[in-house]
Amino acid sequence: MNKPSIKPQNPCFSSGPCAKRPGWSLAALANATLGRSHRAKAGKEKLKEVIERSRDVLGIPEDYLLGIVPASDTGAVEMAMWSLLGARGVDILAWESFGKGWATDCKKQLKLQDLRVLEAPYGHLPDLTTVDWTRDVVFTWNGTTSGVRVANGDWIPDNREGLSICDATSAAFAMELSWEKLDVVTWSWQKVLGGEAAHGMLALSQRAVERLKNYTPTWPIPKIFQLTKDGALIQDIFSGATINTPSMLCVEDALDGLQWAKESGGLPELIKRSEQNLLCLTNWVNETPWVDFLCPDPTLRSCTSVTFKIVDPWYLAQPKEKQALILKDFTSLLEKEGAAYDIGAYRDAPSGLRIWAGATIEAGNLDALLPWLNWGWFSIKQSLTQAA
C-alpha cells in the first residue's frame, strides 16, 4: 500500500484538550485582560460575558443559574455531588471511566449509604428503565472514554422526585441537551469548542437551587466546592465572581470559541458538523475490514469521542500484551508522520482507537486522515508479519 500524499492540515484528534477552532491563532488572545485582577470591572465583564454567551449558544433556560467553577468538568461534577447529594438515595450510571469515577467518589469519599451503581461494559448503556427517579441520578450524557451517548432525554420523567445530575462535558455544543430534564449540567471549555483546560461550567435548575437552600450535607465541604455560605446561595458565582482565580488567557480563548460558534450558525450548525464527522467515520468503518465501532448500536454512538476496536483476525490472535504494543507502534507511527496525534483509546478503556469528531474538526482533515489510518495499519501489520 502506498503512503498517502496528503496529510490533515490539523492532525489534532485528541479527545481533550481538543482541536482549536478552524483559523485559530494566538492573535485571538490579543485582548485578554492580563496583569489585571479578575475581580476588577474588566475581568468581571469578561467572565460574565462567557456565562451570557454560553447561555445564548446552548439555549439554556433563563431561570437556570450558570457559573464558572474551578478544576474543569471534574471540579464542576464534584462540586455538584458534594453540595447536593445525601438528601435521598442515589443512582449512578457507570458505563465508562468518568461515571465509574463518580461512583467511586460517592462510595469512598462521600460514603453514601443508600447508593446504587448501574453499570454496563464499555460500548453499551445500562438498562435505563431500571433507574429509580425517586432518587437522585448522576450520569454522563456522552461517555467520553467509551464513545456511547444517551439518545435523548425521553427516559427522564418530568415528574421526577430526585435531581438529574448530568456530566455533559463532551456533549455540550455538539448534542441537543434536554434542559427541562436536567437539574444540574456540567461541562468544560476544552472539549467541543477547543478551549483551554482547568475551568468548568455549572448550570443549576430551580429544583437544584431549592435543594441547595433547604439541605445541608452532613460532611464538611471544601471551600473550592462551596455553593452556599451561612445557609444562603453564593450568587456571585453565577455573575462572574469565581471562587478562585481564573486564567484570563483561558477566559479570552473561551470567548473566542463562543464567538466562532455563534458566527458559524450556533448550536444547530455545531451539531451538524459533529454528526457529519461521525457519518464520515461510519462510511470508513463500513469499508474497512480491520476496524469496527466499540459501540454496536448506531443510535448510541457518540458524534464527538468516537471509539473503535480492532477486529483484524491477525491482531486478535496476538496475546494481550502484544496487542498493546501493536497499537502503541501504530499510533506512534501516525504521530511521527504528522498525520494524527493522540488517537489511542483512553487508558482505562478497552484497547483500540479514539478519534475526536467534534465541531472544531473539519471534514477535510478527517478525509485526509482515513487513508493514513489504513496505510499505518497495513505498514505495522506487514512489518511485524515479516519479522515473525
LONUMI-119020 format. One record per residue (C-alpha): residue in three letters; y, x, z; residue number from 1. Coordinates in steps of 0.001 Angstrom, whole numbers, plus 500000, padded with zeros to 6 digits. Each point is the difference from the previous one (the first is absolute). Last residue first. Layout:
// LONUMI-119020
+--------+--------+--------+--------+-----+
! residu !  north !   east !     up ! num !
+--------+--------+--------+--------+-----+
!    ALA !      Y !      X !      Z ! NUM !
...
+--------+--------+--------+--------+-----+
This chain:
// LONUMI-119020
+--------+--------+--------+--------+-----+
! residu !  north !   east !     up ! num !
+--------+--------+--------+--------+-----+
!    ALA ! 486878 ! 507909 ! 512599 ! 388 !
!    ALA ! 503092 ! 501783 ! 498700 ! 387 !
!    GLN ! 499807 ! 497995 ! 496766 ! 386 !
!    THR ! 499932 ! 496721 ! 501912 ! 385 !
!    LEU ! 502848 ! 501119 ! 502250 ! 384 !
!    SER ! 502287 ! 500890 ! 497099 ! 383 !
!    GLN ! 499101 ! 496934 ! 497932 ! 382 !
!    LYS ! 500602 ! 497636 ! 502913 ! 381 !
!    ILE ! 503326 ! 501602 ! 500894 ! 380 !
!    SER ! 501175 ! 499950 ! 496391 ! 379 !
!    PHE ! 498857 ! 496438 ! 499288 ! 378 !
!    TRP ! 501697 ! 498762 ! 503179 ! 377 !
!    GLY ! 503223 ! 501781 ! 499157 ! 376 !
!    TRP ! 500000 ! 498771 ! 496397 ! 375 !
!    ASN ! 499495 ! 496402 ! 501097 ! 374 !
!    LEU ! 502720 ! 500210 ! 502635 ! 373 !
!    TRP ! 502279 ! 501813 ! 497566 ! 372 !
!    PRO ! 499534 ! 497251 ! 497425 ! 371 !
!    LEU ! 501135 ! 497479 ! 502672 ! 370 !
!    LEU ! 503171 ! 501797 ! 501114 ! 369 !
!    ALA ! 502043 ! 499552 ! 496824 ! 368 !
!    ASP ! 499608 ! 496226 ! 500035 ! 367 !
!    LEU ! 500843 ! 500025 ! 503714 ! 366 !
!    ASN ! 503180 ! 501958 ! 499317 ! 365 !
!    GLY ! 500950 ! 497633 ! 497202 ! 364 !
!    ALA ! 499554 ! 497001 ! 502297 ! 363 !
!    GLU ! 502662 ! 501290 ! 502379 ! 362 !
!    ILE ! 499132 ! 500335 ! 503674 ! 361 !
!    THR ! 502978 ! 498908 ! 502124 ! 360 !
!    ALA ! 498577 ! 496463 ! 500203 ! 359 !
!    GLY ! 496780 ! 500911 ! 501740 ! 358 !
!    ALA ! 496911 ! 501408 ! 498282 ! 357 !
!    TRP ! 498891 ! 502650 ! 502481 ! 356 !
!    ILE ! 496669 ! 501508 ! 499032 ! 355 !
!    ARG ! 497167 ! 500408 ! 502495 ! 354 !
!    LEU ! 496811 ! 501837 ! 499092 ! 353 !
!    GLY ! 496558 ! 500230 ! 501564 ! 352 !
!    SER ! 498366 ! 500820 ! 503307 ! 351 !
!    PRO ! 499810 ! 497068 ! 502380 ! 350 !
!    ALA ! 503143 ! 499649 ! 502146 ! 349 !
!    ASP ! 500938 ! 502009 ! 503089 ! 348 !
!    ARG ! 501695 ! 502848 ! 498079 ! 347 !
!    TYR ! 501727 ! 497709 ! 497504 ! 346 !
!    ALA ! 498514 ! 500311 ! 496529 ! 345 !
!    GLY ! 501195 ! 502831 ! 497761 ! 344 !
!    ILE ! 502935 ! 499380 ! 497679 ! 343 !
!    ASP ! 502475 ! 502461 ! 501513 ! 342 !
!    TYR ! 501662 ! 501399 ! 496869 ! 341 !
!    ALA ! 499113 ! 499244 ! 496402 ! 340 !
!    ALA ! 500462 ! 501762 ! 496645 ! 339 !
!    GLY ! 501623 ! 503276 ! 501057 ! 338 !
!    GLU ! 496975 ! 501965 ! 498787 ! 337 !
!    LYS ! 499469 ! 501445 ! 503469 ! 336 !
!    GLU ! 500225 ! 496488 ! 501465 ! 335 !
!    LEU ! 497394 ! 498716 ! 497566 ! 334 !
!    LEU ! 497674 ! 502900 ! 500838 ! 333 !
!    SER ! 500507 ! 499496 ! 503733 ! 332 !
!    THR ! 499073 ! 496313 ! 499669 ! 331 !
!    PHE ! 496716 ! 500898 ! 498283 ! 330 !
!    ASP ! 499150 ! 502950 ! 502239 ! 329 !
!    LYS ! 500501 ! 497826 ! 503090 ! 328 !
!    LEU ! 497936 ! 497238 ! 498428 ! 327 !
!    ILE ! 497150 ! 502408 ! 499288 ! 326 !
!    LEU ! 500212 ! 501476 ! 503505 ! 325 !
!    ALA ! 499677 ! 496567 ! 501592 ! 324 !
!    GLN ! 497048 ! 499155 ! 497769 ! 323 !
!    LYS ! 498301 ! 503247 ! 501027 ! 322 !
!    GLU ! 500163 ! 499044 ! 503673 ! 321 !
!    LYS ! 498654 ! 496539 ! 499219 ! 320 !
!    PRO ! 496994 ! 501469 ! 498168 ! 319 !
!    GLN ! 500122 ! 499575 ! 496199 ! 318 !
!    ALA ! 498131 ! 497214 ! 498182 ! 317 !
!    LEU ! 503098 ! 497779 ! 500147 ! 316 !
!    TYR ! 501931 ! 502572 ! 497952 ! 315 !
!    TRP ! 497427 ! 500119 ! 497190 ! 314 !
!    PRO ! 499703 ! 496208 ! 500065 ! 313 !
!    ASP ! 503792 ! 499699 ! 499391 ! 312 !
!    VAL ! 501157 ! 497155 ! 502240 ! 311 !
!    ILE ! 503060 ! 501605 ! 501591 ! 310 !
!    LYS ! 501954 ! 497584 ! 502172 ! 309 !
!    PHE ! 503564 ! 498894 ! 499360 ! 308 !
!    THR ! 503012 ! 498895 ! 502019 ! 307 !
!    VAL ! 503290 ! 498495 ! 498811 ! 306 !
!    SER ! 502784 ! 500261 ! 502577 ! 305 !
!    THR ! 502624 ! 497831 ! 498292 ! 304 !
!    CYS ! 498483 ! 497095 ! 498061 ! 303 !
!    SER ! 497334 ! 499499 ! 502651 ! 302 !
!    ARG ! 496779 ! 498364 ! 498960 ! 301 !
!    LEU ! 499232 ! 496666 ! 501671 ! 300 !
!    THR ! 499751 ! 497717 ! 496967 ! 299 !
!    PRO ! 497974 ! 502603 ! 498096 ! 298 !
!    ASP ! 497221 ! 499925 ! 502645 ! 297 !
!    PRO ! 497877 ! 503178 ! 499893 ! 296 !
!    CYS ! 502469 ! 502119 ! 502015 ! 295 !
!    LEU ! 499123 ! 503702 ! 499686 ! 294 !
!    PHE ! 500853 ! 499685 ! 496332 ! 293 !
!    ASP ! 497750 ! 501827 ! 497553 ! 292 !
!    VAL ! 499653 ! 503503 ! 498524 ! 291 !
!    TRP ! 497597 ! 501996 ! 497803 ! 290 !
!    PRO ! 499543 ! 497448 ! 497220 ! 289 !
!    THR ! 503627 ! 499696 ! 498886 ! 288 !
!    GLU ! 501045 ! 497153 ! 497674 ! 287 !
!    ASN ! 500272 ! 497246 ! 502599 ! 286 !
!    VAL ! 501533 ! 502498 ! 502420 ! 285 !
!    TRP ! 502768 ! 500790 ! 497513 ! 284 !
!    ASN ! 500785 ! 496327 ! 499427 ! 283 !
!    THR ! 500213 ! 499490 ! 503747 ! 282 !
!    LEU ! 502345 ! 502979 ! 500374 ! 281 !
!    CYS ! 502411 ! 498510 ! 497468 ! 280 !
!    LEU ! 499662 ! 496595 ! 501655 ! 279 !
!    LEU ! 500909 ! 501547 ! 503352 ! 278 !
!    ASN ! 503109 ! 501498 ! 498424 ! 277 !
!    GLN ! 500899 ! 496594 ! 498594 ! 276 !
!    GLU ! 499645 ! 498518 ! 503480 ! 275 !
!    SER ! 502312 ! 502615 ! 501474 ! 274 !
!    ARG ! 502685 ! 499529 ! 497338 ! 273 !
!    LYS ! 499819 ! 496212 ! 500293 ! 272 !
!    ILE ! 500359 ! 500111 ! 503779 ! 271 !
!    LEU ! 503101 ! 502193 ! 499691 ! 270 !
!    GLU ! 501359 ! 497668 ! 497305 ! 269 !
!    PRO ! 499550 ! 496902 ! 502148 ! 268 !
!    LEU ! 501495 ! 501809 ! 503035 ! 267 !
!    GLY ! 503307 ! 500899 ! 498408 ! 266 !
!    GLY ! 500759 ! 500391 ! 496317 ! 265 !
!    SER ! 500421 ! 503742 ! 499588 ! 264 !
!    GLU ! 503552 ! 499904 ! 501397 ! 263 !
!    LYS ! 498751 ! 498617 ! 503319 ! 262 !
!    ALA ! 497168 ! 502517 ! 500305 ! 261 !
!    TRP ! 502275 ! 502888 ! 499008 ! 260 !
!    GLN ! 502494 ! 498941 ! 502671 ! 259 !
!    LEU ! 497199 ! 499827 ! 502550 ! 258 !
!    GLY ! 498813 ! 503480 ! 499087 ! 257 !
!    ASP ! 503515 ! 501423 ! 500256 ! 256 !
!    LEU ! 500547 ! 498328 ! 503354 ! 255 !
!    ALA ! 496753 ! 501509 ! 501274 ! 254 !
!    ASP ! 501145 ! 503417 ! 498804 ! 253 !
!    GLU ! 503271 ! 499625 ! 501867 ! 252 !
!    VAL ! 498094 ! 499060 ! 503153 ! 251 !
!    CYS ! 497682 ! 502973 ! 499553 ! 250 !
!    LEU ! 503007 ! 502323 ! 499804 ! 249 !
!    MET ! 501466 ! 498173 ! 502997 ! 248 !
!    SER ! 496958 ! 501018 ! 501983 ! 247 !
!    PRO ! 499704 ! 497540 ! 502868 ! 246 !
!    THR ! 500945 ! 500690 ! 503625 ! 245 !
!    ASN ! 498079 ! 497830 ! 502448 ! 244 !
!    ILE ! 499956 ! 496313 ! 500857 ! 243 !
!    THR ! 501933 ! 499075 ! 496868 ! 242 !
!    ALA ! 503305 ! 498139 ! 500002 ! 241 !
!    GLY ! 499886 ! 498443 ! 496531 ! 240 !
!    SER ! 500399 ! 496308 ! 500763 ! 239 !
!    PHE ! 496433 ! 499143 ! 500979 ! 238 !
!    ILE ! 499634 ! 502718 ! 502612 ! 237 !
!    ASP ! 503322 ! 498845 ! 501501 ! 236 !
!    GLN ! 498409 ! 496715 ! 501088 ! 235 !
!    ILE ! 498017 ! 501572 ! 502829 ! 234 !
!    LEU ! 498239 ! 496794 ! 501074 ! 233 !
!    ALA ! 500558 ! 499080 ! 503623 ! 232 !
!    GLY ! 497682 ! 500332 ! 503006 ! 231 !
!    ASP ! 501790 ! 502964 ! 501537 ! 230 !
!    LYS ! 499711 ! 501808 ! 496687 ! 229 !
!    THR ! 497920 ! 498817 ! 497069 ! 228 !
!    LEU ! 498626 ! 501580 ! 496803 ! 227 !
!    GLN ! 498640 ! 503113 ! 501692 ! 226 !
!    PHE ! 497660 ! 502174 ! 497939 ! 225 !
!    ILE ! 501986 ! 503289 ! 500145 ! 224 !
!    LYS ! 500691 ! 499423 ! 503673 ! 223 !
!    PRO ! 496295 ! 500026 ! 500842 ! 222 !
!    ILE ! 498677 ! 496636 ! 501195 ! 221 !
!    PRO ! 498455 ! 499719 ! 503461 ! 220 !
!    TRP ! 496948 ! 497740 ! 500070 ! 219 !
!    THR ! 499832 ! 496401 ! 501250 ! 218 !
!    PRO ! 501762 ! 498692 ! 496917 ! 217 !
!    THR ! 503082 ! 497788 ! 500471 ! 216 !
!    TYR ! 500023 ! 496650 ! 498249 ! 215 !
!    ASN ! 502730 ! 497395 ! 499530 ! 214 !
!    LYS ! 502661 ! 501746 ! 497962 ! 213 !
!    LEU ! 497627 ! 502149 ! 497989 ! 212 !
!    ARG ! 497768 ! 497017 ! 499256 ! 211 !
!    GLU ! 503027 ! 497991 ! 498875 ! 210 !
!    VAL ! 500952 ! 502818 ! 497622 ! 209 !
!    ALA ! 496494 ! 499944 ! 498509 ! 208 !
!    ARG ! 500265 ! 496274 ! 499325 ! 207 !
!    GLN ! 503493 ! 500565 ! 498588 ! 206 !
!    SER ! 498459 ! 502309 ! 497418 ! 205 !
!    LEU ! 500248 ! 503761 ! 500412 ! 204 !
!    ALA ! 500399 ! 502673 ! 497314 ! 203 !
!    LEU ! 499496 ! 503684 ! 500857 ! 202 !
!    MET ! 500798 ! 502879 ! 497672 ! 201 !
!    GLY ! 498856 ! 503583 ! 500503 ! 200 !
!    HIS ! 501545 ! 503451 ! 499686 ! 199 !
!    ALA ! 498130 ! 503323 ! 500106 ! 198 !
!    ALA ! 499562 ! 500599 ! 496248 ! 197 !
!    GLU ! 502166 ! 500099 ! 496888 ! 196 !
!    GLY ! 500269 ! 497271 ! 497407 ! 195 !
!    GLY ! 497734 ! 499393 ! 497003 ! 194 !
!    LEU ! 500869 ! 496303 ! 499715 ! 193 !
!    VAL ! 496356 ! 498907 ! 500261 ! 192 !
!    LYS ! 499076 ! 502321 ! 502875 ! 191 !
!    GLN ! 502300 ! 502400 ! 501832 ! 190 !
!    TRP ! 502418 ! 497493 ! 501492 ! 189 !
!    SER ! 497641 ! 498477 ! 502538 ! 188 !
!    TRP ! 498550 ! 496558 ! 500672 ! 187 !
!    THR ! 499596 ! 497433 ! 502759 ! 186 !
!    VAL ! 499760 ! 496209 ! 500095 ! 185 !
!    VAL ! 499854 ! 497843 ! 503132 ! 184 !
!    ASP ! 499761 ! 496221 ! 499978 ! 183 !
!    LEU ! 498372 ! 499596 ! 496588 ! 182 !
!    LYS ! 498897 ! 496731 ! 498390 ! 181 !
!    GLU ! 503504 ! 498875 ! 499006 ! 180 !
!    TRP ! 500507 ! 503454 ! 498526 ! 179 !
!    SER ! 497141 ! 499731 ! 497545 ! 178 !
!    LEU ! 500310 ! 503510 ! 498536 ! 177 !
!    GLU ! 500005 ! 500291 ! 496210 ! 176 !
!    MET ! 498814 ! 503518 ! 499194 ! 175 !
!    ALA ! 501679 ! 503211 ! 498844 ! 174 !
!    PHE ! 503207 ! 500241 ! 502080 ! 173 !
!    ALA ! 498065 ! 499794 ! 503289 ! 172 !
!    ALA ! 496258 ! 500503 ! 499465 ! 171 !
!    SER ! 499482 ! 503660 ! 500936 ! 170 !
!    THR ! 501731 ! 499599 ! 503391 ! 169 !
!    ALA ! 499009 ! 496410 ! 500660 ! 168 !
!    ASP ! 498610 ! 500291 ! 503541 ! 167 !
!    CYS ! 499958 ! 496322 ! 500916 ! 166 !
!    ILE ! 500151 ! 498421 ! 503443 ! 165 !
!    SER ! 499135 ! 496291 ! 499877 ! 164 !
!    LEU ! 500904 ! 498466 ! 503366 ! 163 !
!    GLY ! 497764 ! 497538 ! 501790 ! 162 !
!    GLU ! 500107 ! 496214 ! 500008 ! 161 !
!    ARG ! 499624 ! 499542 ! 496262 ! 160 !
!    ASN ! 501397 ! 496761 ! 498548 ! 159 !
!    ASP ! 500901 ! 501507 ! 496616 ! 158 !
!    PRO ! 496476 ! 501313 ! 499596 ! 157 !
!    ILE ! 499305 ! 503520 ! 498654 ! 156 !
!    TRP ! 497221 ! 499986 ! 497370 ! 155 !
!    ASP ! 502512 ! 499015 ! 497303 ! 154 !
!    GLY ! 501893 ! 503265 ! 500445 ! 153 !
!    ASN ! 499014 ! 501593 ! 496706 ! 152 !
!    ALA ! 497286 ! 502135 ! 498386 ! 151 !
!    VAL ! 499537 ! 502213 ! 503052 ! 150 !
!    ARG ! 499992 ! 503606 ! 498900 ! 149 !
!    VAL ! 497353 ! 502672 ! 499430 ! 148 !
!    GLY ! 500655 ! 503546 ! 498760 ! 147 !
!    SER ! 498198 ! 501483 ! 503003 ! 146 !
!    THR ! 502509 ! 502522 ! 501369 ! 145 !
!    THR ! 503137 ! 497910 ! 499495 ! 144 !
!    GLY ! 498312 ! 496785 ! 501107 ! 143 !
!    ASN ! 502506 ! 497426 ! 498807 ! 142 !
!    TRP ! 501102 ! 497140 ! 502208 ! 141 !
!    THR ! 498894 ! 501950 ! 503065 ! 140 !
!    PHE ! 498953 ! 497901 ! 502986 ! 139 !
!    VAL ! 500852 ! 499021 ! 503580 ! 138 !
!    VAL ! 499257 ! 496462 ! 501193 ! 137 !
!    ASP ! 501219 ! 498372 ! 503221 ! 136 !
!    ARG ! 497574 ! 497335 ! 501220 ! 135 !
!    THR ! 499795 ! 496241 ! 499492 ! 134 !
!    TRP ! 499751 ! 501104 ! 496399 ! 133 !
!    ASP ! 496351 ! 501023 ! 500302 ! 132 !
!    VAL ! 498978 ! 502008 ! 496919 ! 131 !
!    THR ! 496466 ! 499125 ! 498860 ! 130 !
!    THR ! 501186 ! 498509 ! 496692 ! 129 !
!    LEU ! 501381 ! 503404 ! 499030 ! 128 !
!    ASP ! 496505 ! 501443 ! 499636 ! 127 !
!    PRO ! 500831 ! 503705 ! 500152 ! 126 !
!    LEU ! 501300 ! 501555 ! 496777 ! 125 !
!    HIS ! 498149 ! 502506 ! 497802 ! 124 !
!    GLY ! 500447 ! 503401 ! 498338 ! 123 !
!    TYR ! 499598 ! 501968 ! 503210 ! 122 !
!    PRO ! 497619 ! 498217 ! 502332 ! 121 !
!    ALA ! 501035 ! 496853 ! 501866 ! 120 !
!    GLU ! 501098 ! 499499 ! 503581 ! 119 !
!    LEU ! 501215 ! 497145 ! 502181 ! 118 !
!    VAL ! 501037 ! 501608 ! 503291 ! 117 !
!    ARG ! 500256 ! 497503 ! 502849 ! 116 !
!    LEU ! 502078 ! 500739 ! 503091 ! 115 !
!    ASP ! 500298 ! 498101 ! 503283 ! 114 !
!    GLN ! 500204 ! 502879 ! 502479 ! 113 !
!    LEU ! 502788 ! 501929 ! 498305 ! 112 !
!    LYS ! 499957 ! 503629 ! 501136 ! 111 !
!    LEU ! 503459 ! 500687 ! 498572 ! 110 !
!    GLN ! 499007 ! 503600 ! 499281 ! 109 !
!    LYS ! 496221 ! 499913 ! 499482 ! 108 !
!    LYS ! 499302 ! 496552 ! 498575 ! 107 !
!    CYS ! 503291 ! 499113 ! 498378 ! 106 !
!    ASP ! 500430 ! 503570 ! 498764 ! 105 !
!    THR ! 496506 ! 500030 ! 498503 ! 104 !
!    ALA ! 500588 ! 496699 ! 498211 ! 103 !
!    TRP ! 503276 ! 501275 ! 498541 ! 102 !
!    GLY ! 498150 ! 503065 ! 498728 ! 101 !
!    LYS ! 497264 ! 497892 ! 498427 ! 100 !
!    GLY ! 502690 ! 498090 ! 498128 !  99 !
!    PHE ! 501432 ! 503337 ! 498913 !  98 !
!    SER ! 496752 ! 501471 ! 498725 !  97 !
!    GLU ! 498656 ! 497085 ! 497972 !  96 !
!    TRP ! 498392 ! 496585 ! 500396 !  95 !
!    ALA ! 501177 ! 499152 ! 503492 !  94 !
!    LEU ! 501263 ! 496526 ! 500843 !  93 !
!    ILE ! 501206 ! 499764 ! 503591 !  92 !
!    ASP ! 499602 ! 496807 ! 501997 !  91 !
!    VAL ! 501933 ! 499816 ! 503273 !  90 !
!    GLY ! 499771 ! 497723 ! 503026 !  89 !
!    ARG ! 503208 ! 498754 ! 501588 !  88 !
!    ALA ! 503225 ! 501415 ! 501489 !  87 !
!    GLY ! 498629 ! 503528 ! 499737 !  86 !
!    LEU ! 501709 ! 501003 ! 496772 !  85 !
!    LEU ! 503736 ! 499779 ! 499302 !  84 !
!    SER ! 501792 ! 503196 ! 501063 !  83 !
!    TRP ! 497240 ! 502600 ! 499724 !  82 !
!    MET ! 498627 ! 498444 ! 496812 !  81 !
!    ALA ! 503365 ! 499607 ! 498268 !  80 !
!    MET ! 501174 ! 503499 ! 500891 !  79 !
!    GLU ! 496645 ! 501424 ! 498890 !  78 !
!    VAL ! 500352 ! 498298 ! 496620 !  77 !
!    ALA ! 503561 ! 501273 ! 499522 !  76 !
!    GLY ! 499130 ! 503523 ! 501127 !  75 !
!    THR ! 497117 ! 500177 ! 497559 !  74 !
!    ASP ! 502202 ! 498646 ! 497229 !  73 !
!    SER ! 502281 ! 503023 ! 500373 !  72 !
!    ALA ! 500585 ! 501664 ! 503352 !  71 !
!    PRO ! 503252 ! 498387 ! 501122 !  70 !
!    VAL ! 501379 ! 496502 ! 499361 !  69 !
!    ILE ! 502333 ! 498352 ! 497493 !  68 !
!    GLY ! 500511 ! 496297 ! 500638 !  67 !
!    LEU ! 499537 ! 496542 ! 498566 !  66 !
!    LEU ! 500280 ! 496725 ! 501890 !  65 !
!    TYR ! 498650 ! 496988 ! 498137 !  64 !
!    ASP ! 502292 ! 496957 ! 499868 !  63 !
!    GLU ! 501289 ! 500914 ! 496556 !  62 !
!    PRO ! 496551 ! 499927 ! 498415 !  61 !
!    ILE ! 498966 ! 503313 ! 498381 !  60 !
!    GLY ! 500346 ! 499898 ! 496217 !  59 !
!    LEU ! 498692 ! 503545 ! 499573 !  58 !
!    VAL ! 502971 ! 501236 ! 497967 !  57 !
!    ASP ! 502623 ! 498254 ! 502146 !  56 !
!    ARG ! 498506 ! 500817 ! 503394 !  55 !
!    SER ! 499616 ! 503633 ! 499008 !  54 !
!    ARG ! 503586 ! 500085 ! 498751 !  53 !
!    GLU ! 501288 ! 498593 ! 503293 !  52 !
!    ILE ! 497984 ! 502374 ! 502179 !  51 !
!    VAL ! 500868 ! 503066 ! 497949 !  50 !
!    GLU ! 503653 ! 498908 ! 500064 !  49 !
!    LYS ! 499912 ! 499785 ! 503797 !  48 !
!    LEU ! 498901 ! 503617 ! 500123 !  47 !
!    LYS ! 502773 ! 501092 ! 497639 !  46 !
!    GLU ! 502613 ! 498000 ! 501910 !  45 !
!    LYS ! 498842 ! 501465 ! 503283 !  44 !
!    GLY ! 500432 ! 503514 ! 498637 !  43 !
!    ALA ! 503513 ! 499375 ! 498710 !  42 !
!    LYS ! 501106 ! 498291 ! 503222 !  41 !
!    ALA ! 498707 ! 502793 ! 502219 !  40 !
!    ARG ! 496654 ! 499401 ! 501696 !  39 !
!    HIS ! 498141 ! 502079 ! 497417 !  38 !
!    SER ! 502246 ! 502817 ! 501125 !  37 !
!    ARG ! 501353 ! 502050 ! 497167 !  36 !
!    GLY ! 498918 ! 503389 ! 498683 !  35 !
!    LEU ! 498570 ! 498377 ! 496890 !  34 !
!    THR ! 501120 ! 496552 ! 498867 !  33 !
!    ALA ! 497967 ! 500051 ! 496769 !  32 !
!    ASN ! 502134 ! 499508 ! 496874 !  31 !
!    ALA ! 498351 ! 502741 ! 497923 !  30 !
!    LEU ! 496462 ! 498787 ! 500695 !  29 !
!    ALA ! 499333 ! 498670 ! 496484 !  28 !
!    ALA ! 501113 ! 503405 ! 498653 !  27 !
!    LEU ! 496734 ! 501358 ! 501367 !  26 !
!    SER ! 498301 ! 498432 ! 496988 !  25 !
!    TRP ! 498249 ! 496717 ! 499213 !  24 !
!    GLY ! 499555 ! 498949 ! 496365 !  23 !
!    PRO ! 496986 ! 497787 ! 500679 !  22 !
!    ARG ! 499652 ! 499173 ! 503718 !  21 !
!    LYS ! 498479 ! 502680 ! 502192 !  20 !
!    ALA ! 496222 ! 500286 ! 500064 !  19 !
!    CYS ! 498284 ! 499115 ! 503254 !  18 !
!    PRO ! 500001 ! 501494 ! 503484 !  17 !
!    GLY ! 497452 ! 498638 ! 500178 !  16 !
!    SER ! 497350 ! 498840 ! 497571 !  15 !
!    SER ! 500370 ! 503147 ! 497891 !  14 !
!    PHE ! 500191 ! 499608 ! 496226 !  13 !
!    CYS ! 502637 ! 502664 ! 499356 !  12 !
!    PRO ! 499283 ! 501424 ! 496515 !  11 !
!    ASN ! 503467 ! 499071 ! 498667 !  10 !
!    GLN ! 500428 ! 500714 ! 496304 !   9 !
!    PRO ! 496281 ! 499295 ! 499711 !   8 !
!    LYS ! 498371 ! 502641 ! 497805 !   7 !
!    ILE ! 499472 ! 499916 ! 496239 !   6 !
!    SER ! 497646 ! 502416 ! 498207 !   5 !
!    PRO ! 496740 ! 498775 ! 501465 !   4 !
!    LYS ! 497267 ! 502651 ! 500352 !   3 !
!    ASN ! 497316 ! 499502 ! 497383 !   2 !
!    MET ! 496597 ! 498601 ! 500995 !   1 !
+--------+--------+--------+--------+-----+
